[in-house]
Amino acid sequence: MQEVIAGLEKIIFDLEDDVENQTGIGFLPFPGMDKSGVAVCTFFLKGLCEKGKLCPFRHDDGEKTVVCKHWLRGLCKKSDQCKFLHQYDTTRMPECYFYSKFGECCNKECLFLHADPASKIQNCPWYDQGFCKYGPLCKFRHMRRVLCTNYLAGFCPEGPGCRFAHPKMTLLLRKASHSKNVSQPQGPTKLDSIVETSERGQQESPPAEVSSKPTVSFATVHLL
């Protein structure tokens, strides 16, 4: 039995115009849409983007340095409003809880960061200035670094990534003023003032008077 199907050449559906004109069902992207796979908006980085949430590119804040752990599992609902980075970057992964807590992680395919606890200790600001009273018992790290000769000369091409120390100019000026004060002769010391006062007292005191009266012995008086 042969089925007869009517021709559809002259029938026009309402959605055909929308498909041809790429109208869609609304504005794209809609607020809250996941745009993690698109590029970062260059106008937003310069502060010139006027589209806001309707911008087709990603608006990422430069302060986002850690990847969102919920985004890695596909569970983050904050989109651009999230405080963490929605981008797969192995250098910015969040820290592994098990490795930071117990010092080891059994998952060989763990995506999180395994950071050495010693690397999280900050440098001691007192030791960097020259002396720390806590010594080896200080909770901060005492790292001895050699001063950069290029930085002291005026310019270092390595910048902050230089392996040598770049001291602050305030410390350099403080050391220079201290050395200048040590090299120059200072005022009278305490010992000099004591000697000066003793000499002055000797000059002001009058000399002892010599009696002009003749001395008479006891034997002379007895003979008289």
Residue pairs with C-beta under 8 A, 6 or more apart in sequence:
17 23
18 24
27 54
28 56
29 35
29 53
29 54
29 55
29 56
31 53
31 54
31 79
32 77
32 79
33 79
34 79
34 86
35 56
35 57
35 58
35 79
35 80
36 58
36 71
36 86
36 87
38 56
38 57
38 58
39 57
39 58
40 57
40 58
40 59
40 60
41 49
41 55
41 57
41 58
41 59
42 57
43 49
44 55
44 57
44 59
44 60
45 62
49 55
49 59
53 80
58 80
58 86
59 80
60 80
60 85
60 86
60 87
64 83
64 84
64 85
65 85
65 92
66 84
66 85
66 92
66 93
66 94
67 84
67 85
67 86
67 87
67 88
67 89
67 92
67 93
67 94
68 76
68 82
68 84
68 85
68 86
68 94
69 84
69 94
69 112
70 76
71 82
71 84
71 86
72 88
72 111
76 82
76 86
79 86
84 94
85 92
93 111
93 112
93 113
94 112
94 113
95 112
95 113
95 115
96 105
96 110
96 112
96 113
96 114
97 112
98 104
98 105
98 106
98 107
99 105
99 110
99 112
99 114
99 115
100 115
100 117
103 117
105 114
118 141
121 139
121 140
121 141
122 140
122 141
123 140
123 141
123 142
123 143
124 132
124 138
124 140
124 141
124 142
125 140
126 132
126 133
126 138
127 138
127 140
127 142
127 143
128 167
129 171
132 138
132 140
132 142
136 142
145 163
145 164
145 165
146 164
146 165
147 164
147 165
147 167
148 156
148 158
148 162
148 164
148 165
148 166
149 164
150 156
150 157
150 158
150 162
151 162
151 164
151 166
151 167
152 172
156 162
156 164
156 166
160 166
188 196
